[in-house]
Amino acid sequence: MLGLNRKLQRLENEGSYIKVGLIGAGQMGRGMISQIEGMKGMRVVITADLQVDNIKSAYTHAGIDAANIITTDDKEEAASALKHNQVVATTDMKLVTSLDEVDVVVDATGVPNIGAEIAWDSILNRKHIVMLNVEADVTVGPLLKKMADASGVVYTGSAGDEPGAIMELYDFADAMGFEIVALGKGKNNPLNLEANPATAEEEALSKGSSPKMLASFQDGTKTMVEMNAVANATGFLPDKPGMHGFSGSVSELPGLFLEEKKGGKVKSKKVVDFVNGIAPGVFAIIASDKDEVNAEMKYLKMGDGPNYVLYRPYHLTSLETPLSIAKAYFDHEPTIAPYYGMQGETVTVAKKDLEEGEYLDNIGGFTVYGKLLKASEAKEMNALPLGLIDQNVQLKRSIKKGETITYDDIIQTKETTIWKLRAIQDKDFS
């Protein structure tokens, strides 16, 4: 991300700026609008959300005068507003993806099917797309990246999201020629596979967040999805289904990720995992076979080897998303993307005993959670990808708590965009 500040300053000095279209004015979107409004060479010129008042509030909190916020679903009126340096609030997400004036689209909805629609429409309209929707990415990201590449635009995950922060460490170490042994993140909450919006409600309200979102963190789903994105970007794999989820401090990480035969806790190298006790940070475990490099690392107080840890103690979520927007616009490069295709698969597991005929709900809900497997394992099981579940998926048989749900176990009562794209992806990448 080095040098983006100077590129943005030059763009502003030229009297121009990157025109960002945002879809989703929830917590992530609101913070991003305010962050960008304080930056050089960039502005969120149009935002879509079902609740227009959320958009207006986000813009006014960012310091934009209410008189300069135009509410419309009309394309010509929206284009006219942007020419007069105003911003647009709309309920129509397709207006954001199709408006000629928009350079980069950001999906901040967090809903897999909507994210798939946003990315697809953005690519068809030749716009760069930044995904703050890891759930959609791990389900149909390889296809979307292939389509974006063919269309000459950038498909990317976001800086500030943990996969993006991990990828920065990976790229840093890989560029210098280190062997990268493991990649991972800290987990904020103790793993509770039974967490649901009801059990998470009190804590969520105290934090001003969504109970469903908090439940998706507590039941481990979000962690599985995030490390799935890292696996698809790097080719690294979970060492065991669901990963280990060790507990430890930053100083203990190099030893934990030694192979078992060398006194460590993992069976192989090039693994993705999560660790309790180091949140909100992310890490890369690195090594070198060069004596002089190891001597220098010891001199630099990086430890005695053979493994060393690169640790970043923060990730600023959507506040860092503007960096990915700028990187796509200026450098035509993603922050993180599924370069290796489907390496991992976050599969659907029953959170409780489920009855025949019952409909599944959504991520962070009452019925299911996600578990990261190697994609080859998931395919062999015919396991149902978590990103495909919604209220249109009905069970053909009763499922026991902890059982992985397969395609054979369900009836899809309505074909959504993400299901269509996944079918194309499965056929295309087979």
C-alpha positions, 0 to 999 in steps of 0.5 A: 500500500506504499505510496497511495497517499501521494497518488491520491494527493496528485489526483486531488491536485489535478482537480479529480477524485476516485468516485466510489459507489457503496452498497450497504450503510450498516456499521461498516459502510457508515465508518467507511463513508466518514473515513473517505470524506477525510481523505484526499482524492476519493469520495463516496458519491452514491450509497444504496441501502434499503433504509435511506435514513441510514445513508443520510445519517452516514453522510451528515455524520461525515460532515456533508451538508444535508442540502447536498444529499440527493435522494433518488432512484433515477439514473439521470438525476443521480448523474446530474447530482454528481456533476454538481459535486453532490452525493446520492442516497438510493434504495436501488443497488443496480443504480450504483453498479450501473452509473457511468460516473462510478469508478469502484463499487464496494459491497458492504452488505455481508449477505452472500447472495446480494454480494454475488449480485453486486459483484456480477453486476459491477463486473458486467458494467466494467467497474472494479469491485471491492468485497467486504463480503467474505461469505460471497467470496469463498463461495463464488469468488474464483468465478468472479475473479475469472470474469473480472480478469476477462473484463479488465477490472479488479475483483478484490477483498478488502484491506482491514478485513483479516484476510486482507491484513494476513495477505499483506504479511504473506506478500511482504514475507514472500517477496523477501524469499522467506519460507511461509509456514503458517498464516492465521488470526486471533479469535476474539470470542471463545468458541461456542458452536451453539451461539445464536442471536438470542444468546448473543443479544445482550452482548450485541446490544451493549456493543451496538452491533447485530446479534446475528453478526456477533453470533457468527463470530462466537460460533466460529463461522466468521473465522472459518470463512475468513481463513477460507479466503486466505486458503483460496488466495495462498494455497495454504490448507487447514491442518485438520477439519475446522482447524486447531484453534490453539490457545497461546501468546504471540511469543508462543506462535513459532513453537506451536506451528512447528511440525509435531515431529519437531516438537510442535503442534501441526502435522504439516507446513503451509497451514491456515489456523486461528489462535485464542489469546492474540486477538485482534491481531493476525500473523504469518509464521516464517522460516529460512534455510540460510544461516546468515538470515537466521543469524540476522533474525536472532540479532534483530530479536525475532527469536532463536528460530527455526520459526519466527512470527510476523504479527500485526496487532490490529486490523481496522476493518472498513476504515482500511477499505479505501486503500483497496479502492485506491490500489484497484484504481491506480495499480489495477491490483487486488489486495487479496483474491482467490488466486488458487481457486477453491482450496478450502470450503466452509461447509454447513453443519447443524447447530442443533437437531434439525427436523425433516421439512425444516428450513435453514436460516442464515449465517449467524442464525439458529440452525447452522454454523460453518466449518472449514475443510479442504475443498477436496474433502468437501467435494468427496462428502458432497457437502453444502457450502455455507454461502448457499444457505438461506430461507429457500433451503429445506431439509429432506431428512432430519439432521443430528446436531454436529452433522455436516449437511450435504446437497443430498439432504436439501431441497432448493425451493428458489434458485438465487444468483449465488446458486446459479454462479456456483453451478457455473463455477463448479462446472467451469473449474471441474 
